[in-house]
Amino acid sequence: MAKFKVLIDPGHGGKDPGAVDNGLLEKDIALKVSLGIKARLEAAYEDVQVLLSRSTDVFLELKERTNKANAAGADILVSIHCNAGGGKGGFETFRYTSASQSSIKLQDTLHKAIMSKLGGIDRGQKAKNLHMVRESKMPAVLTENLFVDVAADADRLKQASVIDAIIDGHVLGIASYLGLAKTKEDKPVTQERDINVPSSWAKETWEALTKKGFFDGTRPGAPITREEMAIVVNRVLKYVD
């Protein structure tokens, strides 16, 4: 059983597209980012389970989202959004107006991690009376990942590398806040070779040099010591003479 539960909430969905402009739908970007966060966080770190308020293009009331997080006993909640109506665009985060110290710490850690990956205009860490951060019983933050109605931001949101940066920033921030340990890297499985059988690519040469007396024909796949090398060199020199 995972030590930590993280609830990722892809904003909007279904009949509610969220912000729409420049050929982008906020609900689609939010879902893509959220699915990416779940996949990468669970793959890269130990003791964490990522729950999603929605994993497909469906509509959920705000209350359904926070109810799901509260019922699951999630340790943190992060609601994923894109913005609109923001002039020059950029990235910003929100916590509740009367946020706990834990929520403030989560916001600070998450905000800085995402900005380190995303770059661009930093609109700051803000507080607002939003349902997702007010009704959740755990530290909660809402991220606004660029503006769909600002041409420069919209162009960025259409780039896979920028979506990756947003995902990686969230993963980094969540892992840092929770103090997650990296998953142990799997060592490549290698088949132990039979040292008594020459490799196919060296078989012909091995047999030829064995016939000439440079080697005794045993253990072709074994490492050679400096002493053994001296003997082989001596044999070669005698052969040349």
C-alpha positions in Angstrom: 0.0 0.0 0.0 1.3 3.4 -1.0 2.4 5.7 1.9 1.0 8.8 0.2 -2.1 9.5 -1.8 -2.2 12.4 -4.3 -5.5 13.6 -5.8 -5.0 15.3 -9.2 -8.0 17.2 -10.4 -8.1 17.9 -14.2 -10.3 21.1 -14.3 -13.6 21.2 -16.3 -14.5 18.4 -18.7 -17.5 17.1 -20.7 -20.0 19.8 -21.3 -17.7 22.3 -19.6 -14.7 23.1 -21.9 -13.3 25.7 -19.6 -11.4 28.5 -21.4 -11.5 28.2 -25.2 -9.3 30.2 -27.7 -6.7 29.8 -30.3 -7.9 26.2 -31.1 -7.3 25.1 -27.5 -9.8 23.7 -24.9 -8.7 24.1 -21.3 -10.3 20.8 -20.4 -8.2 18.9 -22.9 -4.9 20.4 -21.7 -5.8 19.8 -18.0 -6.6 16.2 -18.7 -3.4 15.6 -20.7 -1.3 17.2 -18.0 -3.0 15.3 -15.2 -2.6 11.9 -16.9 1.1 12.8 -17.4 1.5 13.7 -13.8 0.0 10.4 -12.6 2.1 8.3 -15.0 5.5 10.0 -14.3 5.0 10.4 -10.6 4.1 6.8 -10.0 6.9 5.6 -12.3 9.6 7.7 -10.9 8.9 7.6 -7.1 8.2 5.1 -4.4 5.3 5.0 -1.9 2.9 7.2 -3.9 -0.5 6.6 -5.5 -2.0 9.2 -7.8 -5.8 9.4 -7.9 -7.7 11.4 -10.6 -11.0 13.1 -10.1 -11.6 12.3 -13.8 -9.5 10.3 -16.3 -11.7 10.9 -19.3 -13.6 13.8 -20.9 -16.6 13.8 -18.4 -18.3 16.5 -16.5 -18.1 16.6 -12.7 -19.5 19.1 -10.3 -16.9 20.8 -8.1 -18.4 19.2 -5.0 -18.0 15.7 -6.6 -14.3 16.5 -7.0 -13.6 17.5 -3.5 -15.8 14.8 -2.1 -13.7 12.2 -4.0 -10.5 13.7 -2.6 -11.9 13.8 1.0 -13.3 10.3 0.8 -10.0 8.9 -0.4 -8.1 10.4 2.4 -5.7 12.1 0.0 -2.6 13.7 1.5 -2.7 16.6 -1.0 -4.9 17.9 -3.8 -3.7 19.7 -6.9 -6.3 21.1 -9.4 -5.0 21.6 -12.9 -6.2 24.5 -15.1 -5.3 26.9 -17.9 -6.1 30.6 -17.7 -7.8 33.3 -19.8 -8.1 37.1 -19.7 -4.7 37.8 -18.3 -3.1 40.4 -20.5 0.5 39.2 -21.1 -0.2 35.6 -19.9 2.0 33.5 -17.6 1.8 31.1 -14.8 0.2 31.4 -11.4 -1.1 29.3 -8.4 -3.8 29.7 -5.9 -4.4 28.6 -2.3 -7.4 29.3 -0.1 -7.7 32.7 1.5 -7.4 31.1 5.0 -5.0 28.4 3.9 -3.2 26.2 6.4 0.6 26.4 6.7 0.7 23.1 4.9 -1.2 24.5 1.9 1.1 27.5 1.9 4.2 25.3 1.9 2.7 23.1 -0.9 1.9 26.1 -3.0 5.4 27.6 -2.5 7.1 24.3 -3.3 4.9 23.5 -6.3 5.0 27.0 -7.8 8.8 27.2 -7.7 9.2 23.7 -9.2 6.9 24.4 -12.1 8.4 27.8 -12.8 11.9 26.2 -12.8 10.7 23.9 -15.6 8.3 26.1 -17.5 9.9 29.6 -17.3 8.2 32.6 -18.7 6.1 35.1 -16.9 5.6 34.4 -13.2 2.3 35.9 -12.0 2.9 34.9 -8.5 1.4 32.8 -5.6 -2.1 34.0 -4.9 -4.9 33.3 -2.5 -8.6 33.2 -3.5 -11.9 31.7 -2.2 -12.0 28.9 -4.7 -14.1 25.7 -4.1 -11.3 23.3 -4.9 -8.9 24.7 -2.3 -11.6 25.7 0.2 -13.6 22.4 0.5 -10.7 20.0 0.5 -9.6 18.6 3.8 -6.0 18.3 2.9 -3.3 20.8 1.6 -4.6 22.0 -1.7 -3.4 24.2 -4.6 -4.8 25.2 -7.9 -2.4 25.8 -10.8 -3.1 28.0 -13.8 -0.8 26.9 -16.5 -0.6 29.7 -19.1 -3.4 31.5 -21.0 -5.2 29.9 -23.9 -6.3 33.4 -25.1 -2.8 34.9 -25.1 -1.2 34.1 -28.5 2.3 33.5 -27.1 1.0 31.2 -24.4 -1.3 29.4 -26.8 1.6 28.7 -29.1 3.6 27.3 -26.2 0.7 25.1 -25.0 0.6 23.5 -28.5 4.2 22.3 -28.1 4.8 18.9 -26.6 8.0 20.1 -24.8 6.0 22.8 -22.9 3.3 20.3 -21.8 6.2 18.0 -20.7 7.7 20.9 -18.7 4.4 21.6 -17.0 4.0 17.9 -16.1 7.6 17.6 -14.9 7.2 20.7 -12.8 4.2 19.3 -11.0 5.9 16.0 -10.5 9.0 17.6 -9.1 7.0 19.9 -6.7 4.8 17.1 -5.4 7.7 14.8 -4.9 9.7 17.5 -3.1 6.8 18.5 -0.8 6.0 14.9 0.2 9.7 13.9 0.4 9.3 11.0 -2.0 12.2 8.7 -2.7 13.2 7.9 -6.3 12.2 4.4 -7.5 15.2 2.1 -7.5 16.4 1.7 -11.1 16.0 -1.8 -12.4 19.4 -3.2 -13.3 19.5 -4.6 -16.9 19.1 -8.4 -17.0 22.2 -9.9 -18.6 22.6 -13.5 -19.4 25.8 -15.0 -17.9 28.0 -16.4 -20.7 29.7 -19.7 -20.7 33.5 -18.9 -20.5 34.3 -22.3 -22.0 32.6 -21.4 -25.4 34.1 -18.8 -27.7 31.8 -16.0 -28.9 30.6 -16.4 -32.5 32.4 -13.3 -33.6 35.8 -14.6 -32.2 35.5 -18.3 -32.8 37.5 -18.5 -36.0 40.3 -16.3 -34.7 40.4 -18.2 -31.4 40.7 -21.5 -33.2 43.4 -20.3 -35.5 45.6 -18.8 -32.7 45.0 -21.9 -30.6 46.4 -24.1 -33.4 49.5 -21.9 -33.5 50.0 -22.4 -29.8 49.3 -18.9 -28.6 46.5 -20.2 -26.3 45.9 -23.6 -24.8 42.3 -23.7 -26.1 40.7 -23.5 -22.6 38.4 -20.8 -21.1 38.1 -18.5 -24.2 35.6 -16.3 -22.4 37.6 -15.8 -19.2 39.3 -12.5 -18.3 43.1 -12.5 -18.9 45.6 -11.5 -16.2 48.8 -9.6 -16.8 50.8 -12.8 -16.1 48.8 -14.7 -18.8 49.2 -11.8 -21.2 53.0 -11.9 -20.6 53.0 -15.6 -21.6 51.0 -14.9 -24.7 53.3 -12.0 -25.7 56.3 -14.3 -25.2 54.8 -16.9 -27.5 54.1 -14.3 -30.1 57.7 -13.0 -30.0 59.1 -16.5 -30.4 56.7 -17.1 -33.3 57.9 -13.9 -35.0 61.6 -14.8 -34.4 
